[in-house]
Amino acid sequence: MKLNGKKFSEMCISAANALNNDQAVINALNVFPVPDGDTGVNMSLTMSTLQNLNDFSGTVSECATKVADYMLRAARGNSGAILSLFFRGFAKSLKGLDEVDSADIAKALNQGTKEAYGAVMTPTEGTILTVMRMCAERAVEATEHGEYEGDIRGLFNYLLQAANEALALTPELLPILKEANVVDAGGSGFVTVLAGMLAALNGQPIERVGGGDATATPGVADFGSFETGDIKFAYCTECIVDKDDKHKGIEGNCSDLREYLAGLGDSLVFIDDENMIKIHVHTNHPGKVLEKALRFGSLFTVKIENMRNQHTELIEEKSAPSNEPRTPVGFVSIAVGEGVVAAFRDLGVGYVVPGGQTMNPSTDDILAAIDAVNSDTVFILPNNKNIFLVAERAAEMTTDKKVIVIHSAQFTQGFTAMMMYDESLSPEDNAAAMEEAITGVTTLSFTRAVRDAEIDGMCIKDGEVLGLVNGKVKAVAGEIPAALEKLLDNIDAPSFLSVYTGEQATAPITECVEQLLRAKAPDAELMLLEGGQPLYDYVIAVE
């Protein structure tokens, strides 16, 4: 038995449905019991666009390429980015093949694993990477010994068994998992993917249960509304072009098309990957867009909306005129909370992507933001470790601007980075100074546990206040002031204290927080600001 493109598409859709159905279970495996365990959501959103493979007809190579392209654009969070890169490597290995056998699958698993590992600067064992690697190693070893020849179904049964065994080992490889008595969430998601694929192979593909969060995938045309008369270009035109042989295999070799489209309208988002081109543009001549695009390949999808007629939320926020001269430097920040967003804008950030904990933006979202900032050099402030990989991938995919990712793990670090920017320095020197400055910021944050857990010897009960230092749980208490007192015992006398109140902050608690901080550091400069951030009642920057 060999695997054809049609069956492979059914396997991938089944895997996407399995992730959608199991996302809450995967989320619950988050090591820390904070209300932002979103691994399942991120992985599900990353694969959600594979529903577009319904009625696919083509080769395995063509299907795998489309899977990689869809996932690359939709990737969210570290887990989603790693999963998308795995399937990108998988597709590269199967390039040019009409059908595949077990040995081909094993090689593709190996290539996918290498691609995923290569994207992570310091790979950690005991994660999704380990589960991928162990599956690939065992598949290659088995097929090299002639096992599962002509038996794709048998190979995937073996892979699922190997993945479950690897997942069971993750607590032994990563002590924090063992202490929390959980397996790795990303690894669990990968097991779910394999289980979904096997179900389709067995003729019982997983069906999507309910809408799930994965249906709310914002794309590059996710804009706010304004008056119809203000719309200069009437048609929101989007298409995906499968590159022809002349242009395939090379990223960024279709700059002529981008330059042509830039003259046809505004809000241009242009993704030039190895095997496809993704176009979004507001124009009065959609026909010219499609006619020109056809010179570079075949149209896979087309969407044209008359914005003057529909005038929905697909217009204003990302619409930036392209005929204005570029500024030397611009900034993109990922943030949530009215006060936090306003502070970034006050500091000079030109575009704020809504997102953060529980709502990681996709590669497409960040690409659209980069395009909306009319600057030669664009700095990105992710303000969340889980967004680093996606931001870096967006930077790599941008060909007409220099994009620099500053590795701010908290919005407090993002603020410090912005305050360090010096327009007299080069982008590279600024990046170095900003990266160094954020290491001097300690962030205290307070939220409530969403489940019982035991971390670093601390017994945590559902609903208790968690005090975190730079994202790690360091204190547990019944109320926020008590948790803050515990954290302050280990904080040296600071010079600056900035308190950002969240959506659930109350005046009495805020007053207690202020008193505790003034008692701890009477000589420090203390600022109280309304951040409006969700989930975390108080975030405190200590410098």
Summary of the structure (lengths in Angstrom):
residues: 543
radius of gyration: 24.3
end to end distance: 63.1
largest distance: 75.0
contacts: 1972
relative contact order: 0.10
helix: 47%
strand: 20%
